[in-house]
Amino acid sequence: MTQDRYLQPEQAKQRPATQFEDLLGDAIERAFAEGIHDLPGLVGYLNRTGPSAENGQPWTESSYCALMARLGA
């Protein structure tokens, strides 16, 4: 019998999260809690509630995906 293994978020960290990353993570969690699970809905939620994209501009689907790809690398 093998024991189930789960990735602890701390295991995947290469460095501490920035303040922006913490704020973004909190906003994404709030969106999920409100039942928003699709990319257009998430981008709209971030544009309504913040934080703005890293460049200070409104989020787009492509800017969100690009950031997630960079952060996940």
Number of C-alpha atoms within 10 A of each C-alpha: 3 4 5 5 6 6 7 8 7 9 7 9 10 7 7 9 12 9 9 13 14 12 14 18 14 13 18 19 13 15 20 13 10 10 11 17 12 10 14 11 14 21 22 17 19 21 16 12 11 16 20 15 17 14 8 8 11 17 22 17 13 11 16 18 14 12 13 11 10 9 10 9 6
